[in-house]
Amino acid sequence: MTLPCMTSDPAAVLDELAHRQQQLLTRAQVLAAGHTDMMIYRRIQTGRWQRVLAGVYCVHGGTLTDEQRRVAAALYAGPDAQITGPSALTWYGFRALPPAPEVNLLVPHATRCRSNGFAVVKRALTLDHRARHTDLYRVVSPARAVIDTCRELRELRTVRAVMAEAVQRFRVPPKRLDDEIRRAARSRTAVARKVLAEIAGGARSAPQAQEDWARSLERHNVLGRHGVQVLHFTPSFVAGQPDEVRRIVAEAATLRRGFRTSVRVVRSQ
């Protein structure tokens, strides 16, 4: 990423670029300003600069901020890259996030750029046409960031929290999440699909889903102690495969023919 400068003085050019780019520069920018690789080497050796990614340097020696890491990753991956995953969710202001030291980026499939350091590059056949543009990088839409994040997670509780926050705080339509799951072609989306089914069934927050599950277990245990068999169907399964639901219920009834329970049914007042 090269930004226009208003001066031809090599030192002033770098100062202006660094100011615009969160104190970050690329090797290509340094050379284009009239400096040499030896100058870069000397500044790194003396501690004035630090190398943060291949061909990307910070003009101070301190710890990078989250914003600097996003800018550095975008400078490394090129102008077509889009930030996704937890880094994108952090940019949007999500709270229910796992620790994410890496910056995940999508790049066009034909791009030769590879992952380096904290910049994790993934080639994509289609980039997000709903991506948001900042002065220094692009960020995928909340729905794309949520599903890309959840595809890398294995803990159901965390996926619930992330997807519930997307729907509640950021008003991401469940249909948009479903579109992103379908775009992923079912690749590592099993947990996300399960949680989306919960949301479609009315469990709009992670605590609510967990409390509902605990209450369901308690009810099922009570019924089980009285010999009642409980069958489980999600709303989407009932709506999409009603014949299969009828078959399973009929088969269960046939297998339990002759069993008696101690349950007494009474009419409520």
Buried (B, 14 or more C-beta within 10 A) or exposed (E): BEEEBEEEEBEEBBBBBBEBBBBBBBBEBBEBBEBEEEBBEEBBEEEEBBBBBEBBBBBBEEEBEEBBBBBBBBBBBBEBBBBBBBBBBBBBEBEBBBEBEBBBBBBBEEBEBEBBBBBBBEEBEEBBEEBBEEEBBBBBBBBBBBBBBBBBBEEBBBBBBBBBBBBEBBEBEBEBBBBBBEBBEEEEBEBBBEBBBBBBEEBBBBEBBBEBEEEEEEEBEEBEEEEBEEEEBEEEBEEEEEEEBEEBEEEEEEEEEEEEEEEEEEEEE
